[in-house]
């Protein structure tokens, strides 16, 4: 059985490949600790400074456990706490003990309902005290089941992802005696949707101005040449408002009925993801997936093991995804996407439906009857008026927030009382979504129905978030606040935000209690 020593040791695979190879004892110690945690199905915290080589230290055990055919040969599961010194700075690695032999009702010496605070990330200091006191707790452990072992590597920065995919993994492939599969996972919106792209190309004049139309035309050549359909392969990248109209979105996907389904770039990537042993993601995508899993959804395939690198950032990222954030610009953008009074553009300016529903069909007694032509012009005109009304309500709602901030100058923007603001905006958005619902099923084209349905779903989500924020109805105890920023043009932009005060119990229930082994590492866990 291959171990990290066989790869990182003085006589290991890397030493045989590189001249003047110098063993990093701290890197090897960390790699062995990660390997033990994976084998014994335990959680691990490792603080290691810059220069230790953390990525190799966790990638090698991840590869060994997914592709190296290693088996759990541990006879006991004992708690261990190891301290390794790097330039007189200790690495603290903590492995909680698994005192039960079953998958359920597991007891740990380390309670992972971590006491988070807004200003600090109190992981290792608290855990050290709790280990000494042998504080324990129980929870039902539901280990994810996969057809084969799979590890998620989650980082905060793109630069670290690029290092792992472009340098570390290719090098390890060259020195390891077996094959393994690793895929960089991007969010769905990073890929172009061919259905949306060609649909937009047929109605440019109803969506964008001349400058945007010319910019869109440059994408035609790229579509013919691109191999992966990823925005990162498009240089220069298009304006965000153009990409938003042609990118893949869950709500805009027509699935198997789409004529582009077999050529879909995202589907091709999904097939690679499902068959990969190691997946590289960023924290934002990971916690988006976790939120969906909490609602019986998901982006990522099931996995057994998880590594958080740059783990000192996960509190902030998790809080952002678990909480609420709605900006004034977000409201305006989604309304203007339906209809922009200034530019006379938007989905509601498309008049291609007016005569498409005027056809003949056979009724039940065999006689021809003429369908009543649906008056899209009248319906769209009414919807445009409702959109304008919603924009007015938005100005009033967010204007009231700005006035409140001015009256409470010197504060932190926190709103402590539910119902502190009038919310006529949600009423207008509800009226809009109801009118959209009535027209969607009457649209003759499946792609257009999906576009309008997606637009409606986004507005419903915004409306519901505003309601939850105004009435302070997030189930967990949360903090609610307002942020006001000034744009480069001097315009005030307002956002409403809410986040659970303590995300520890949420992570314990939906993450630490369900994944068999989680490794968290960073150079700054204790700060």
C-alpha positions as CSV (number, residue, x, y, z in Angstrom):
1,X,0.0,0.0,0.0
2,X,1.4,3.3,-1.1
3,X,1.8,6.0,1.7
4,X,2.7,9.7,1.6
5,X,6.2,8.7,2.7
6,X,6.6,6.7,-0.6
7,X,5.9,9.9,-2.5
8,X,7.3,12.7,-0.3
9,X,10.0,10.9,1.6
10,X,13.8,11.1,0.9
11,X,13.6,8.0,-1.3
12,X,10.1,8.7,-2.6
13,X,8.7,9.2,-6.1
14,X,9.3,12.9,-6.1
15,X,12.9,12.6,-4.9
16,X,13.7,10.2,-7.7
17,X,12.3,12.7,-10.2
18,X,13.8,15.9,-8.9
19,X,17.5,16.6,-8.4
20,X,18.5,18.2,-5.1
21,X,15.2,17.3,-3.6
22,X,14.9,18.4,0.0
23,X,12.5,16.7,2.4
24,X,10.0,19.1,4.1
25,X,9.3,17.3,7.4
26,X,6.3,19.6,8.1
27,X,4.8,18.8,4.7
28,X,5.2,15.1,5.2
29,X,3.7,15.3,8.7
30,X,0.7,17.2,7.4
31,X,0.3,14.7,4.5
32,X,0.4,11.8,6.9
33,X,-2.2,13.5,9.2
34,X,-4.5,14.1,6.2
35,X,-4.1,10.5,5.1
36,X,-5.0,9.2,8.6
37,X,-8.0,11.4,8.7
38,X,-9.2,10.1,5.4
39,X,-8.6,6.4,6.3
40,X,-10.2,6.7,9.8
41,X,-13.1,8.9,8.5
42,X,-12.3,11.8,10.8
43,X,-12.2,15.5,10.6
44,X,-8.9,17.4,10.7
45,X,-7.7,21.0,11.3
46,X,-4.2,22.0,10.1
47,X,-2.6,25.4,10.5
48,X,0.5,25.6,8.3
49,X,2.4,28.6,7.2
50,X,3.4,29.7,3.8
51,X,6.2,27.5,2.3
52,X,5.0,24.2,3.9
53,X,3.6,23.0,0.6
54,X,0.0,22.4,1.8
55,X,-1.4,21.7,-1.6
56,X,0.8,18.6,-2.1
57,X,0.2,17.6,1.5
58,X,-3.5,17.2,0.9
59,X,-3.5,16.3,-2.8
60,X,-1.4,13.2,-2.3
61,X,-3.7,11.6,0.3
62,X,-6.7,12.6,-1.8
63,X,-5.2,10.8,-4.8
64,X,-4.2,7.8,-2.8
65,X,-7.7,7.5,-1.3
66,X,-9.5,7.8,-4.6
67,X,-7.2,6.2,-7.1
68,X,-4.5,4.4,-5.1
69,X,-6.7,1.5,-3.9
70,X,-5.9,2.1,-0.2
71,X,-7.9,0.3,2.4
72,X,-8.6,1.3,6.0
73,X,-6.1,-0.8,7.9
74,X,-6.5,1.1,11.2
75,X,-7.3,-1.2,14.1
76,X,-8.2,1.6,16.5
77,X,-9.6,5.1,16.1
78,X,-7.9,7.2,18.8
79,X,-8.0,10.9,19.2
80,X,-4.7,12.5,18.2
81,X,-3.3,16.0,18.5
82,X,0.0,16.7,16.7
83,X,2.1,19.8,16.9
84,X,4.8,20.4,14.3
85,X,7.1,23.4,14.3
86,X,7.8,25.4,11.1
87,X,10.5,28.1,11.7
88,X,9.5,28.1,15.4
89,X,5.8,28.5,14.4
90,X,3.6,25.5,15.3
91,X,1.4,23.7,12.9
92,X,-1.6,22.6,14.9
93,X,-3.3,19.5,13.6
94,X,-6.3,18.1,15.4
95,X,-8.1,14.8,14.6
96,X,-11.3,14.2,16.5
97,X,-11.8,10.7,17.8
98,X,-14.5,8.4,16.4
99,X,-15.6,6.4,19.5
100,X,-18.4,4.5,17.7
101,X,-18.1,1.7,15.3
102,X,-21.3,2.5,13.5
103,X,-22.2,5.2,11.0
104,X,-24.9,6.7,13.2
105,X,-24.9,8.3,16.5
106,X,-21.2,9.0,16.3
107,X,-19.5,10.7,19.3
108,X,-16.7,13.1,18.8
109,X,-14.3,14.7,21.3
110,X,-14.5,18.0,19.3
111,X,-17.9,19.6,19.0
112,X,-18.1,21.2,15.5
113,X,-20.9,23.6,16.5
114,X,-18.1,26.1,16.4
115,X,-18.6,29.4,18.2
116,X,-18.4,31.9,15.4
117,X,-18.2,35.6,16.0
118,X,-18.5,38.4,13.6
119,X,-14.9,39.6,14.1
120,X,-13.0,36.4,14.6
121,X,-12.7,32.8,13.5
122,X,-12.2,31.0,16.8
123,X,-11.4,27.5,15.7
124,X,-8.1,26.2,17.0
125,X,-8.0,28.0,20.4
126,X,-11.5,26.8,21.3
127,X,-10.8,23.3,20.0
128,X,-7.6,23.0,22.1
129,X,-9.6,23.8,25.3
130,X,-12.3,21.4,24.3
131,X,-9.9,18.6,23.7
132,X,-8.4,19.0,27.2
133,X,-11.8,19.0,28.7
134,X,-13.0,16.1,26.6
135,X,-16.3,17.9,25.7
136,X,-18.4,15.6,23.5
137,X,-21.7,15.6,21.7
138,X,-23.7,13.3,19.5
139,X,-25.4,13.6,16.1
140,X,-26.7,11.3,13.4
141,X,-24.1,10.9,10.8
142,X,-25.3,10.4,7.3
143,X,-22.3,9.6,5.2
144,X,-22.7,10.5,1.5
145,X,-22.8,7.3,-0.7
146,X,-20.8,7.3,-3.9
147,X,-20.0,4.7,-6.5
148,X,-16.3,5.4,-5.9
149,X,-14.4,7.5,-3.5
150,X,-14.4,11.2,-4.4
151,X,-12.7,14.2,-2.9
152,X,-13.7,17.8,-3.2
153,X,-10.9,20.4,-2.9
154,X,-12.3,23.8,-2.2
155,X,-10.2,27.0,-2.4
156,X,-11.1,30.7,-2.0
157,X,-8.9,32.2,-4.8
158,X,-8.7,31.5,-8.5
159,X,-4.9,31.7,-8.3
160,X,-4.7,28.7,-6.0
161,X,-7.1,26.8,-8.3
162,X,-4.9,27.5,-11.3
163,X,-1.8,26.4,-9.3
164,X,-3.5,23.1,-8.4
165,X,-4.8,22.3,-11.9
166,X,-2.0,23.7,-14.0
167,X,1.1,22.8,-11.9
168,X,0.5,20.5,-9.0
169,X,-1.8,17.9,-10.6
170,X,0.1,17.6,-13.8
171,X,3.4,17.1,-11.8
172,X,1.8,14.4,-9.6
173,X,0.4,12.6,-12.6
174,X,4.0,12.4,-13.9
175,X,5.4,10.8,-10.7
176,X,2.6,8.6,-9.4
177,X,2.4,5.0,-10.7
178,X,-1.3,5.1,-11.4
179,X,-3.9,7.2,-13.2
180,X,-6.4,9.5,-11.5
181,X,-9.0,12.0,-12.8
182,X,-9.3,15.6,-11.6
183,X,-11.6,18.3,-13.0
184,X,-11.9,22.0,-12.3
185,X,-15.6,22.7,-11.6
186,X,-17.0,26.1,-12.6
187,X,-20.4,27.5,-12.0
188,X,-23.0,26.8,-14.6
189,X,-23.1,30.5,-15.7
190,X,-19.5,30.3,-16.8
191,X,-20.7,28.4,-19.9
192,X,-22.5,29.7,-23.0
193,X,-26.0,28.2,-23.7
194,X,-26.3,27.5,-27.4
195,X,-30.1,27.7,-27.3
196,X,-30.0,31.1,-25.7
197,X,-27.2,32.3,-27.9
198,X,-29.0,31.6,-31.2
199,X,-32.3,32.8,-29.8
200,X,-30.8,36.1,-28.8
201,X,-29.2,36.5,-32.2
202,X,-32.7,36.5,-33.7
203,X,-34.0,39.4,-31.6
204,X,-31.0,41.7,-31.0
205,X,-32.9,44.8,-31.8
206,X,-35.4,44.2,-29.1
207,X,-32.8,43.6,-26.4
208,X,-29.8,45.9,-26.9
209,X,-28.6,49.1,-28.4
210,X,-26.3,49.3,-31.4
211,X,-23.1,49.1,-29.4
212,X,-24.2,46.0,-27.6
213,X,-25.3,44.4,-30.8
214,X,-21.9,45.0,-32.4
215,X,-20.2,43.5,-29.4
216,X,-22.5,40.5,-29.6
217,X,-21.6,39.9,-33.2
218,X,-18.0,39.3,-32.2
219,X,-19.2,36.1,-30.3
220,X,-20.2,34.3,-33.5
221,X,-16.6,33.4,-34.5
222,X,-15.9,32.3,-30.9
223,X,-18.9,30.0,-30.9
224,X,-17.6,28.2,-34.0
225,X,-14.1,27.7,-32.5
226,X,-14.5,27.2,-28.8
227,X,-14.0,23.7,-27.5
228,X,-15.3,24.1,-24.0
229,X,-17.8,27.1,-24.3
230,X,-16.3,28.6,-21.2
231,X,-16.2,32.4,-20.7
232,X,-12.6,32.1,-19.6
233,X,-11.6,31.1,-23.1
234,X,-13.2,34.2,-24.5
235,X,-10.7,37.1,-24.8
236,X,-11.7,39.8,-24.1
237,X,-14.7,38.7,-22.1
238,X,-18.0,40.2,-23.1
239,X,-19.9,42.8,-21.1
240,X,-21.7,41.2,-18.2
241,X,-25.2,42.2,-19.5
242,X,-24.5,40.4,-22.8
243,X,-23.1,37.3,-21.1
244,X,-26.1,37.2,-18.7
245,X,-28.4,36.8,-21.8
246,X,-26.5,33.8,-23.3
247,X,-25.0,31.9,-20.4
248,X,-26.3,28.6,-19.0
249,X,-28.8,29.0,-16.1
250,X,-30.8,26.3,-14.3
251,X,-34.0,28.2,-14.7
252,X,-33.4,28.7,-18.5
253,X,-32.5,25.1,-19.3
254,X,-35.1,23.2,-21.4
255,X,-33.3,20.0,-20.8
256,X,-33.6,17.0,-23.2
257,X,-36.2,18.7,-25.4
258,X,-33.5,21.3,-26.3
259,X,-32.3,20.7,-29.9
260,X,-28.8,21.7,-28.7
261,X,-28.8,19.2,-25.9
262,X,-26.2,16.8,-27.5
263,X,-23.8,19.7,-28.2
264,X,-24.3,21.5,-24.8
265,X,-21.0,22.6,-23.4
266,X,-22.2,22.4,-19.8
267,X,-23.5,18.8,-20.3
268,X,-20.2,17.7,-21.6
269,X,-18.5,19.2,-18.6
270,X,-21.1,17.6,-16.3
271,X,-20.2,14.1,-17.7
272,X,-16.5,14.7,-16.9
273,X,-17.4,15.9,-13.4
274,X,-19.6,12.9,-12.6
275,X,-16.7,10.5,-13.6
276,X,-13.9,12.5,-11.8
277,X,-12.3,11.3,-8.6
278,X,-11.0,14.8,-7.5
279,X,-13.0,17.9,-8.0
280,X,-11.5,21.4,-7.6
281,X,-14.1,24.1,-6.7
282,X,-14.2,27.5,-5.1
283,X,-15.8,28.2,-1.7
284,X,-18.7,30.2,-3.4
285,X,-19.6,27.3,-5.6
286,X,-19.3,24.8,-2.7
287,X,-21.6,26.7,-0.4
288,X,-24.1,27.3,-3.3
289,X,-24.2,23.5,-3.6
290,X,-24.6,23.1,0.1
291,X,-27.6,25.5,0.2
292,X,-29.2,23.5,-2.6
293,X,-28.5,20.2,-0.8
294,X,-30.3,21.7,2.2
295,X,-33.3,22.0,-0.1
296,X,-32.9,18.5,-1.7
297,X,-31.0,19.9,-4.7
298,X,-27.3,20.1,-5.6
299,X,-24.7,21.1,-8.1
300,X,-21.9,18.7,-7.2
301,X,-22.0,14.9,-7.3
302,X,-21.9,13.1,-4.0
303,X,-18.5,13.0,-2.3
304,X,-16.9,11.2,0.7
305,X,-14.0,13.6,1.6
306,X,-13.6,17.3,1.5
307,X,-10.6,19.7,1.8
308,X,-11.0,23.4,2.6
309,X,-7.8,25.2,1.7
310,X,-7.8,28.9,2.7
311,X,-10.2,27.8,5.3
312,X,-10.0,31.1,7.2
313,X,-12.4,32.5,4.7
314,X,-15.2,29.9,4.9
315,X,-17.1,31.7,7.7
316,X,-17.7,34.8,5.6
317,X,-18.5,32.8,2.4
318,X,-20.8,30.5,4.2
319,X,-22.6,33.3,5.9
320,X,-23.2,35.1,2.6
321,X,-24.7,32.1,1.0
322,X,-26.8,31.0,4.0
323,X,-28.2,34.6,4.6
324,X,-30.0,37.1,2.4
325,X,-28.6,39.9,0.2
326,X,-30.7,42.0,-2.2
327,X,-29.4,45.1,-3.9
328,X,-31.3,47.9,-5.4
329,X,-29.4,47.3,-8.6
330,X,-30.5,43.6,-8.6
331,X,-34.1,44.7,-8.5
332,X,-33.7,47.3,-11.2
333,X,-31.8,44.9,-13.5
334,X,-34.3,42.2,-13.4
335,X,-37.2,44.6,-14.0
336,X,-35.3,46.4,-16.8
337,X,-34.6,43.0,-18.4
338,X,-38.3,42.7,-18.9
339,X,-38.8,46.3,-20.0
340,X,-36.5,49.3,-20.0
341,X,-38.6,52.4,-20.6
342,X,-35.6,54.5,-21.4
343,X,-34.2,52.3,-24.1
344,X,-37.5,50.7,-25.2
345,X,-35.7,47.3,-24.9
346,X,-36.5,44.1,-23.1
347,X,-38.3,40.7,-23.3
348,X,-41.7,42.5,-23.3
349,X,-40.7,44.3,-26.5
350,X,-40.7,41.1,-28.5
351,X,-43.8,41.1,-30.7
352,X,-43.0,38.0,-32.7
353,X,-45.9,36.1,-31.0
354,X,-48.8,38.1,-32.3
355,X,-49.8,35.8,-35.2
356,X,-48.1,32.6,-34.2
357,X,-51.1,31.3,-32.3
358,X,-53.6,31.8,-35.1
359,X,-53.9,28.2,-36.5
360,X,-56.5,25.5,-37.0
361,X,-57.0,22.3,-35.0
362,X,-59.4,19.4,-35.1
363,X,-61.9,19.4,-32.2
364,X,-63.3,16.2,-30.6
365,X,-66.1,15.8,-33.1
366,X,-63.9,16.2,-36.1
367,X,-64.8,19.7,-37.1
368,X,-62.3,22.4,-37.6
369,X,-62.4,25.3,-35.2
370,X,-60.3,28.4,-35.3
371,X,-58.4,29.3,-32.2
372,X,-59.0,32.7,-30.8
373,X,-55.9,34.7,-31.5
374,X,-54.4,35.8,-28.2
375,X,-53.8,39.5,-28.0
376,X,-50.1,39.6,-27.0
377,X,-49.9,43.3,-27.8
378,X,-52.5,44.2,-25.1
379,X,-51.0,41.8,-22.5
380,X,-47.5,43.0,-23.1
381,X,-48.5,46.6,-22.9
382,X,-50.2,45.9,-19.5
383,X,-47.1,44.1,-18.3
384,X,-44.9,47.0,-19.3
385,X,-47.0,49.4,-17.2
386,X,-46.7,47.0,-14.2
387,X,-42.9,46.9,-14.6
388,X,-42.8,50.7,-14.6
389,X,-44.9,50.8,-11.4
390,X,-42.5,48.3,-9.8
391,X,-39.5,50.4,-10.6
392,X,-41.3,53.4,-9.0
393,X,-42.0,51.3,-5.9
394,X,-38.4,50.2,-5.8
395,X,-37.2,53.8,-5.8
396,X,-39.5,54.6,-2.9
397,X,-38.5,51.5,-0.9
398,X,-34.8,51.9,-1.2
399,X,-35.1,55.7,-0.8
400,X,-36.7,55.0,2.6
401,X,-33.7,52.9,3.5
402,X,-31.3,55.7,2.6
403,X,-33.3,58.1,4.7
404,X,-33.2,55.7,7.6
405,X,-29.4,55.4,7.3
406,X,-29.1,59.2,7.3
407,X,-31.2,59.4,10.4
408,X,-29.1,56.8,12.1
409,X,-25.7,58.2,11.0
410,X,-22.8,56.8,13.0
411,X,-24.4,53.4,13.4
412,X,-23.5,50.2,11.7
413,X,-26.7,50.0,9.6
414,X,-28.2,47.2,11.8
415,X,-32.0,47.0,11.8
416,X,-33.2,45.5,15.1
417,X,-36.9,45.6,14.8
418,X,-39.1,43.7,12.3
419,X,-41.5,45.8,10.2
420,X,-39.4,49.0,10.4
421,X,-40.1,49.8,6.8
422,X,-43.2,49.9,4.5
423,X,-42.9,47.3,1.8
424,X,-45.1,48.3,-1.1
425,X,-42.5,46.9,-3.4
426,X,-43.3,43.2,-2.8
427,X,-47.0,44.0,-3.5
428,X,-46.0,45.3,-6.9
429,X,-43.7,42.4,-7.6
430,X,-46.5,39.9,-6.7
431,X,-48.8,41.6,-9.2
432,X,-46.1,41.4,-11.9
433,X,-45.4,37.7,-11.3
434,X,-49.1,36.8,-11.4
435,X,-49.5,38.5,-14.8
436,X,-46.4,36.8,-16.1
437,X,-47.7,33.5,-14.9
438,X,-50.9,34.0,-17.0
439,X,-49.0,34.8,-20.2
440,X,-46.2,32.2,-19.9
441,X,-48.2,29.2,-20.9
442,X,-49.8,31.0,-23.8
443,X,-46.4,31.7,-25.5
444,X,-46.0,29.4,-28.5
445,X,-42.3,28.8,-28.3
446,X,-40.8,26.6,-25.6
447,X,-37.6,28.6,-25.4
448,X,-39.4,31.8,-24.9
449,X,-41.6,30.3,-22.2
450,X,-38.5,29.2,-20.4
451,X,-37.0,32.7,-20.7
452,X,-40.1,34.3,-19.2
453,X,-40.4,31.6,-16.6
454,X,-36.8,32.1,-15.5
455,X,-37.4,35.9,-15.3
456,X,-40.5,35.4,-13.2
457,X,-38.7,32.9,-10.8
458,X,-35.9,35.5,-10.2
459,X,-38.5,38.2,-9.4
460,X,-40.3,35.8,-7.0
461,X,-37.0,35.0,-5.3
462,X,-36.3,38.8,-4.9
463,X,-39.8,39.4,-3.6
464,X,-39.6,36.6,-1.0
465,X,-36.2,37.7,0.2
466,X,-37.4,41.3,0.7
467,X,-40.4,40.0,2.7
468,X,-38.1,37.8,4.9
469,X,-35.8,40.8,5.5
470,X,-38.5,43.3,6.3
471,X,-40.4,41.0,8.6
472,X,-37.1,39.4,9.9
473,X,-38.4,35.9,9.5
474,X,-35.2,33.9,8.8
475,X,-35.7,30.7,10.8
476,X,-32.3,30.9,12.6
477,X,-31.4,33.8,14.9
478,X,-30.0,36.3,12.5
479,X,-28.7,39.9,12.2
480,X,-30.3,42.3,9.7
481,X,-28.6,45.3,8.3
482,X,-28.5,47.9,5.5
483,X,-25.5,48.9,3.4
484,X,-25.2,52.0,1.3
485,X,-22.4,52.4,-1.2
486,X,-21.5,55.2,-3.7
487,X,-20.9,54.3,-7.3
488,X,-18.2,55.8,-9.4
489,X,-20.8,58.1,-10.8
490,X,-21.8,59.3,-7.4
491,X,-25.1,57.4,-7.2
492,X,-26.1,55.7,-4.0
493,X,-26.6,51.9,-4.2
494,X,-28.4,50.2,-1.4
495,X,-28.5,46.6,-0.3
496,X,-30.4,44.8,2.4
497,X,-28.6,41.9,4.1
498,X,-29.2,39.2,6.7
499,X,-27.1,36.5,8.1
500,X,-27.4,33.9,10.9
501,X,-25.5,35.0,14.0
502,X,-24.1,31.5,14.5
503,X,-23.7,29.3,11.4
504,X,-22.0,26.6,13.4
505,X,-25.1,24.5,14.1
506,X,-26.1,24.8,10.4
507,X,-22.7,23.6,9.2
508,X,-22.7,20.8,11.8
509,X,-26.0,19.5,10.7
510,X,-25.6,19.8,7.0
511,X,-21.9,19.4,6.5
512,X,-19.7,18.1,9.3
513,X,-22.4,15.6,10.3
514,X,-22.8,14.2,6.8
515,X,-19.4,14.0,5.2
516,X,-17.2,11.3,6.5
517,X,-13.9,13.3,6.5
518,X,-13.3,17.0,6.3
519,X,-9.9,18.7,6.3
520,X,-9.6,22.4,7.0
521,X,-6.2,24.1,6.4
522,X,-4.8,27.6,6.2
523,X,-1.8,29.6,7.3
524,X,-4.0,31.8,9.5
525,X,-6.6,29.7,11.3
526,X,-5.8,31.0,14.7
527,X,-6.0,34.7,13.7
